[in-house]
Amino acid sequence: MTKLKVGIVGFHQQSKSYISFILDGLIEGVEVGAIYDQDRKKQQIVNAFYPDIPFYTNYMEMMESGKVDVVTTYIPSYNYRGKEYQ
């Protein structure tokens, strides 16, 4: 069975938990294809924890890399405070 390659957008504690679920096999048929975060400082952390998963600071490069089939976003909830959505 071919696994669906997921791109993780936003790297922080919540996304680390989700990555662990995938790597531990708790979500069947899925693998982490790549991780994106605009903060370049996070690349060292990602490389230390997940050396086999590509890290991108340019989301278009990740999307065009062929490493991901779909993306999921993990934007911390504090980024939404005080904002209204239509």
N, C-alpha and C positions, 0 to 999 in steps of 0.2 A: 504494500500500500504506500502510495506517495504521500508524504506529510505536507501539510499546509505550512508555508514559511511565513511567520509573523514578524513584522517590523514593530519594534517597541518605540513609541514616541514619548520622550520624557523619561529621564532616569532619576529615580529617587526611591525612597523606602517602599512605597506601594508597588512600583513597577518591579523592584527587586523581588518582592514576594511573588508576583505573577510569573516572573522569569523562573524562579525556583519551582513553582508548580509545574511549569512546562518541562524543565530539565529533569524533575523527579518523576515524570511520566504520569502526573495526575490529570493532565489534559491530553487525551488520546488524539493521535493524528495531527499533532501540531509540533513544530519546532521553531526556535527563535532564529530568524534569518539575519537580523541586524538590529542595532540599537541606535537611535538618533537622539541627540540633545544638542541644543545650540551652545551650551556651556562647554567649552573645550577642556576645562579643568576636570570634567567628569570622565574624560577618555582614559586617564591613568587608572581611575577606580574600576571602570568597566574592563580594561585590559587585565587588571589584577584578578578580578573575580571571574571573568569570562573571556579568557584569552582566545578562544576559538570563534567568538562572535564579533563580526565587524562592527565598528563604531563610526558613526557619521555625525558631522556638525552641519552638514548641508542636506536637508531632507530630499531635495531633488536628486542628489547623487545616490541616496539610499534607494529612492523609488526606481531609478533607472539602472541600478546595479544588477538586477536579476536575482538578488538575494532574498527578496520579499514578494509574497503573493498578496498579502493584505497588511494593513497596519492597525494598531490599536493605540489609543492615546492615553497617557497617564499624566494629566496636568494636575498638580496639587490643588486641592479645593480652596486653599487660601488665595489662589489667583482669581477666584470668582467673587470674592467678597465685595459687596457694594456695587456690583455691576448688574444691569438689567438686560434681559434677553427678550427678543421679540419672536 
